[in-house]
Structure formats: C-alpha cells, structure tokens
C-alpha cells in the first residue's frame, strides 16, 4: 500500500490515514473491508517506518492508539484502569526477541513462567461486580472510554449476574472476550440469510455487531459467550489476591467466571513455542475462532516492574497465527449480502 519511491514522511502519513480509515470500519461500524492480515501488514510497515524515522513520531499515530471511539448511541464509561491492546509477534524470532527484552529490562538471565492463552477472536469487555453483583459492563472503546453495554451483557448466558464466594473484593472488574462460537455463527448467518438480513463476515464481526445493539432483546437472541482473561480494578487495594496471573484466573473461576479450557502455563520462550504449536494444531477442532495465542509473564510483581508502553503492556505478547482464507470469507460475504 505504501509507495517506497515516496519520502518516509509521505509514506507514514499515507499509512496512518489508511489505518485510521480501517479502524473506523472495524471498531465503529463493525464492517471491515480488508482482511486482518492486510491490516496487520500495513501496521507493521508503519511501525518499522516510525522506528527508522523517529523524528515523525506522533502520539496520535494509529500505532500508538487502542481501538476506536465509542459510539455516541451508548452512554460512556471511563475505565479506571485503561484497557490496552497487545503487541504482536508474527514468528518464532520475534517471540524469542520478546523474551530477551524481558530479560534485559529485568536484568536477569532467568527463564520466566508465562500464562499461555488462546487469543479469542471477539471483543474485549469489562465486567464490574460490586459486592458480588454485576453492576456494569463496558466495551474497551479507545482504551480510556468505552460504551456502557450492561443491559446487553446481562443477556449472555454464561456470564454470572452474581459471584459465588463468601470472600470477594468490594469492587472487582473482570476482563475478557465476548465471542460467538463457530456453530452458533453458522446458525446465526443461516437465519440472517433466510430473513434477508445482513450476513456477518466472520464470528468476530457478528459478536461485535450483536453486542453493540441498542435493543438488548436482539442481543439476547445471539449466541454470545464470554471467557475471562484478566482482572482490572480491585478494591480495596489490599484485598488478598494470589501472586500470579494464572492463580488469579483460577480464583475468579471459583467465583463462577468462565475461563477458556485451553489456558495453560509454560516456562521460557521454548515452552511458549511448544504451546503455540499445540494450539495451532488443535485450532480447527476448537469450538471457537482464535487468531493466535497470548503469552503473559505470570508473576504479577514482575508485570508491575515491566509496566506499559503507549498501547500495550510490556509483559505480554500476542503471537498471531498465519492468515487463513480470510479474503475468501470476506469476498464470499460480499456476494451474499
Ligand atoms: P489485538 O486483537 O491484536 O489484541 C488485543 C485484544 O486481544 C484484547 O483487547 C482482547 O480483546 C483480545 N484478547 C483475546 N484473547 C486475549 C487474552 N487471552 N488475553 C488478553 N487479550 C486477549 O488488538 P486490537 O487492538 O484489539 O486489534 C488489532 C487487531 O484487530 C489487528 O491486529 C487486526 O487483526 C484487527 N483489525 C482489523 C482491521 C481490519 O480492517 N481488518 C482493523 C482494525 C483492527
């Protein structure tokens, strides 16, 4: 897309404009016009150009931003703890480089334990429980401000409206992915087609479109599911929580929050690569779409030491799977609509 005969500044500006346009289509309208792999390729080009020409750096660049602006049709929710994105690794070398960056930053030769998680292809949602009751649900939006989708989320069958435990934080935010399993997606599209209604490009777009409905009765008819992948805000701050991410996930599962059954732990980059291969092999047999796996430093105190950059934590990385026949799917849908 970027023309290499042009100056780096022009190439950067062209890429930023194109990516902003794709972001709007994807995050705001739920109707992407290009496959994710194409978007990822352009984003990678932009990141490399910005790294090679730091004089053109901008906090407004899509490479520094999360998601898209929330739809004004919903009331807004300001996230007390920002909801960030993830850095990507596209091959073995970039995963091993990630581990090396961790070691360099923490000045240690040791291997790390990682929480290894399928990267569910849906949309990020925050669930706020107060004294065990679900009181608010929100989309990620631009990471700072999301959409209040509480009424819609209350219709999702596997999200508990009340947590089951005698000992809970007064306020706890559970973060995870809302998605549509493959079987539900096929049925939903068949139904949409029979009704002459919009056919969805893929389960991710179906999930985003279904969750951001103004009428919760429509959301209630969509086969949405939720799996948690982290904790956000917890108050009081001194509420006793386990010291690792994986143990915290196990704890929220005890409270009744659903987790993806394929979550595991592994040691070192080599262990992560084995997990990646295992999940890649199992990918087609899973009940839901995934576009990669996520590795997170398991030790929460190390996560705090590593901190964040503009749009992503330093202690996590998403290793994306090779692109599947995505263009075919997008094109097929264009013909059906
Ligand atoms: P991302 O999807 O690459 O990674 C962050 C997201 O991963 C989180 O917000 C969360 O929703 C999700 N996630 C799933 N499982 C998770 C887990 N176990 N732990 C933590 N997070 C998990 O980043 P993004 O910023 O949401 O989106 C960028 C991606 O979206 C691009 O790489 C591209 O694939 C796609 N995109 C496509 C278009 C397009 O036009 N086709 C436009 C914009 C974005």
Boltz pocket constraint, residues with backbone or C-beta under 6 A from the ligand:
constraints:
  - pocket:
      binder: B
      contacts: [[A, 19], [A, 22], [A, 23], [A, 25], [A, 26], [A, 27], [A, 32], [A, 33], [A, 34], [A, 35], [A, 36], [A, 37], [A, 39], [A, 40], [A, 65], [A, 66], [A, 67], [A, 84], [A, 85], [A, 86], [A, 88], [A, 117], [A, 118], [A, 119], [A, 120], [A, 121], [A, 122], [A, 123], [A, 124], [A, 125], [A, 140], [A, 176], [A, 177], [A, 229], [A, 294], [A, 318]]
      max_distance: 6.0
